[in-house]
Amino acid sequence: MLDQMSGAVGIAERVKTAYESADLSAFSDLLDPNVTWGAPDDPSPECQNRAQVLAWYQRGRESGTRARVLEIVVLGDRLLVGLSVIGDSAARARGGAAERWQLLTVAGGRIVGILGFEEREEAVARATGAVALGKQERSERWVPLQSRLADDRIEVRLLQASDASTLHGYASQEGGLEGLWLPLAEGASLQDCEGLVADWLAAWRNEPSFHGPALAIVKTGRSELIGQVGLGDRGEDVVELIYGVSPRQRGHGYASAAVGLVARWLLHEGLASKVELRIDKNNIASQRVAAKAGFQAAGTVVSQVKATKKGYQDLRFVLAAARSG
């Protein structure tokens, strides 16, 4: 699986170039000779080899159809490709542009299957094995930040597509990811970082997301991301915050300020009745962050590593909504 994932990551940028290029030869090089293209669960896909797929795209180009890549996300051995399409009947019916989603399966460094979807969540569900939620059933758990969260030192804001290049800079620096403050591996590509930002933003849209929603920490009056605060739904109206600050920006109180701002926003907006932090008993620095942000010790909690099923114990710190009356 790791080899397959690396293959998907490796061709992500080439896929973007191929989709937006008028030259189909770039796309041809990415396709397996026996690649298929069609609707999900179609027993007889419309295209069943490379020549047929290229002919299908060529007909679209000749009719004036063009596509701009909105995002590319690596999901295991698959690529989720979001497209803004112009020039076809669906786009004209929607006022000029229509969003489409394709799921590309990669094997041996080439694309072996292409599935088309109307909705992003359906494509993600197919890739991850999750059950797709219909529009009427989709849980609106998260509401994006609308107001400004700031003090005299830092500001917390929604992630932006441009933050991916900043994340890539941290991943490329020696020691830039020290402390595991970002869910990225050292040397992560720009495409990996773009995928992470897209995943965070998908969660704010209440679409399937691996990491869930997150907010960027920046210095007041500046734009560059120096940290992040992730949000996790723990059920029963409890939200866990998972935060991190870049190594060079630690020791200035930015983490406690950001955690406090986000926690109080969640409580004020009714998005949580309790906000919690789960901290290793040996992590004294994070325990100080919890105290400075106004959290109270609330015993311990046992969690489980999904891969090994092994349990571990953390200290739990809680900030609760003020009781009325």
C-alpha positions, 0 to 999 in steps of 0.5 A: 500500500505504501508503494501505491500511495507513493505512486499516487503522490508522484503523479499528482502534479503531472495529472494537474498539468495534463488536465489543464493542458490542451495537449493530450499527449501529456495525459496519454503518458499517464494512462495504463493501456487498459485504463477504464473510464465510466460512472461508478458501478457501471458493469460496462464502462464507456471507455475500456482502454487508453485509446477510447479515453483519449478519444473521449477527451478529444471529443470534449475539447473539440466541442469547446469543453475545458477544465480547471483543476480545483484540487487534487487529494491523495487518498491511498492509491487513488487521486481525488480530482476536483474540476471546474468544467466550462463549455459543456451542457451541464456547465451552461445550465449552471451559468457557465461552470460546473464542478465535477469530481473524478477518482483516479486509481493508480497502479504501477505508476499509471492510472488504471481507472477513472470514475466520474462523480457529481458530488465530492462526498460520493467520490471520497466515500468510494475512495475511503470505503465510507458510506456516502451521505445524501444531501438531506442526510449530511450532518452540519456539524461544523460552522466555519468561522465568521468573526475575527478571533484575535488578541494583541499577539495572534489571530486565528483564521480559516485555512487558505489555499496559499497556506499550502506553500507555507506548510511545504516550507516547514516540511522542507526545513530540517527540524521544521516539523519537530514536535509533530505539530502538523500531520505531515511527514518530513519532506512532504511534497507541495501536493501533499500540503495542498491535499492537507489544506483541502482536507481541512477545508472539506471538513468545514464544508461538512464533507468527508475528511480524514483529519477534520477541520482546522484553523490557522494561527498567525501573528496579529497583522501578519498573514504567514501561518505559524501554527494550527488548531485542529477540532475533533468531535468527541460526541456528546457535544464535546470538541477536542482541540489538537494544536501545534506551533512551529518550532521557531515560534514556541515559547511566546504564549501563542499556543495558549492564546490560540487554544483559548480563543478557539475554545471560547468561540466554540462555546459561545457559538454553541458548537460545543458545551465542553472543549477538551485537551488530551495531554500526555502526563509527561508533556509539562509544556502542554499542561502549562498551555492548558492552564494558561488557556483556562482549562481545568484538570478533569482526570484521565482518558484512555484512547486507542491506537487504531493500528495496534488496538493498544490503549494509552492514557492521557490527562484530560483538561476541560473548559465548559460553557458557563451555566445559566441561572 
